[in-house]
Amino acid sequence: MAGVILAGASLLGPIIIGVVLLLLIIIVVSNVVIVPQASAFIVERLGAYQSTWETGLHIKIPMIERIANKVTLKERVADFPPQPVITKDNVTMRIDTVVYFQVTDPKLFTYGIVHPMAAIENLTATTLRNIIGELELDQTLTSRDVINTKMRSILDEATDPWGIKINRVELKNIDPPPAITDAMERQMKAERERREAILRAEGEKKSAILIAEGEKEAVVLRAEAARQQKIKEAEGEAEALLRVQTAMADSIRLLNEANPIEAVVKLKALEAFSRAADGKATKIIVPSEIQSLAGLATSLKEVFKDDKQ
């Protein structure tokens, strides 16, 4: 019996040691912490802040240290519901805001304020009401960039003690009252119609100018064509007259070179007189020399006739 007890005791020792080693391994493994990228862990020791673990492998002391908060360092987006605001000219509208922020100090983010997201939402709504209250409706609708810049500056300064940096603030939607919206739509429609009328008038004006310029060019071209035609006619008449004068000069030159006798000269005079007599003159005075020359011409004609026979 004693041998059995001793054998059992000898076996129990290794089992207990194995269990203890297994528990130690489990405890060690469970306290090995890996912090992922773009994250930070806040570690407390006995309830007090101990350190901020960054990306990598860490081991915490069991039962003494604990991870109080796991903070992501990535940029976040907070889309807040529409907030009612009143403009300087007493127009109530609803504006919803989008805030882009990032945690820069995990310790301040953990211990600086309770419920930081709710704090940012309330601060955004208050800041928005203050800014819009200094602007009129038209300024609110046309000054989004100015409002965004002011809100980002104010929110960033207010959230700095919380370890939060405000990167951007955007006014997502601006919803005026229905009556204001209808009036704005009517105004925009009237403005579009006015612009269309101006464009039509400008188009008609340009068209009339083009037509007038076309008619003017046509008149100028017709006048130029008529002028060119007259110039050509005058040049033709001048050329014809020049040719006649040249022919007469050549005839006189040839006649002078031939040294004609007086009878031939008188005969030429008779030919010229006969051509003059073919005109419409009703009375012709014949010089005495031409009368005697007429008889001579008749005689010469008969002589030439006999020679040909």
C-alpha angles and dihedrals in degrees: 000000000000089000091056091051092049091050092050091049091050090054095044093059096063091043092054091047090050092050091049092050090048091051091049091051091049092048093048093046093047090053095050106102127191115200111209126224118286091017138103131197123213110217124199126194115206090342097309127105109267109169148321114251116213130195113318144049120327137170122209127202110254118243090003106061128043137177105251098183140003110213126192115216095200121113111268133204122219115192107193123198120256115287124208111238134175123221126219091263091053099258114147117215139161122239127183118202135206118206124195112200141160135204110241099169115037093189094055090042089055100042103021100078141357115246098002094189092058089046091053091048094051092044091050092051093048094047092047092053092049094051096043090047089065094051133070123231096264092048091049092053094046102037105063093131092052092049092047092051094048093048093048091051094048095044093046092054093046095048097045093092087055094058091250128128119202108217102177141356121200130186100225100187135003112199115187120193116285092251091054091046092052092048091049091050091050090048092049091048091050090048091051091049091049091051091047090051090049091050091049091049091049090049092050090047092051090046092051090048091051092048091049091047090049092051090046092052090047091053091048091049092049091049090048091049091050091048092050090048092053090046090052091048091049090047090050092050091046091049091048091048090048091051091050091049090046091050091049091048091049090048092051091046092051090045091051092047090051090056093219122206121246092260092059091049091051090046090055089049089053091052090051090049091050090054090050090050090057088069127093096265111132097203127040125182110212116207116233093242091058090050092058090042091056090062090048091052090053091052093048090049091055091048092052089048092054091048093053091050 
